[in-house]
Amino acid sequence: MNLFHSRQQSLSPEDASLAQALADVATIAILQQRDLGQEQLEKTQLQRALSSRIVIEQAKGILAERWNVTPDAAYEALRSYARAHQLRISDCARHIIDQTLDTDRIPRT
């Protein structure tokens, strides 16, 4: 901590103590802000993951029903298709739900 004064003089012990207390409060505020930012980032990531998982589960259900297969088999087919086309599974799932991906193009595993 650096303290400056307009005149050349020593700080009194009370002034030094007050300055240290203010510096401590500022440090705590900075650390709390970082924690809040990290919490917000984690919350956003968790929400994104949950949303992605919901979309994937819906697409699995669609494929399982159309193909009369288990949800696990539907997921494996979805995952294989996504990998083969260098796409995220959630993007493929969204296209299945939106009916912009013909499910006949997905090889059954």
N, C-alpha and C positions, 0 to 999 in steps of 0.2 A: 504494500500500500504506500503510495506517495502522497504527501500532503504539502501544499504550497500556501504561502502567506504573502500578502502584499508588503509586509515589513519583515526585516530580518529579526527574528526572535524565536525563542524556543517554545514548543508547545507545552502547555501545562499538562500534568497527568490527567486532569479531568477532560481536557480537549482531546488528548490522545485516546483516552478510553471511549469517548463519544464517537470519534472518528472510526475506531475499530468496530464499535457496535454497528455503525452505519454500513461499514464494509461487510460485516457479517450478514446483515439483513440483505444487502445487495447480492451477495453470494448465494444465499438461500433462495432468493427470488429467481436468480438465473438457473439454479439447479432444478427448481420446481417447474420452471418453464420448459426445460429440456424434458423432464419427466412427462409433462402434459403432452408435449409434442410426440414423444415416443408412444404414449398411451393412445393418442389419436391415430398414429400410424398403424399400430397393432389392431385397433378397432376396425380401421378401414380394410386392412388385410384380411381379418377374420370375416368381415361382412362379404368381401369379394369371394373368399373361399366358400362360404356358405351359399351364396347365390350361384356360384359355379356348380357346386355339388347338387343343388336343387335341379338345375337345368339338366345335368347329366342323369340324375335319377329319373326325370321325366322322359328323357330320350330312351333310356334303358327300358322303361315301361312300354313305350311305343313300339320299340323293336321287338321286345319279348312277346307282346300281344300279336303283332303282325306276323311274326315268324313262328309263333308257338314254341318258343324256346325259354330257357330259364333267364332270369335277369343277369346272372353271371355270364352266360353265353352271349347275351346281347351286349354287355359291357365289353367283353373281349373283342367282339366284332367292331364295335365303335372305336375302341382303343387302337386296334390294328389299322383301321381305315385312317384314323387321324395321323398315326405315325407314318403310314405309307404316303400320305399327302402333305406331310410336314405341317400339320395343323394342330391347334390345341383341341383337346377332347371337348372342352366346353363350347368351342366354336362349332364343331361338328354337331354337337348335341343341340345347340341353338338352331342350326339349319334344319335339323330333323323336326324340331318342334314347329318352326316357321314354315315347314314344308318347302324349303328352298333346296333341299338335298333329297334326291330320289333314293329312297331306302333300298331299291333294287340294285343300286350301284355299290352297295356295301356288301363285300363278300361275307358270307356266314362262316363262322369258325366251328 
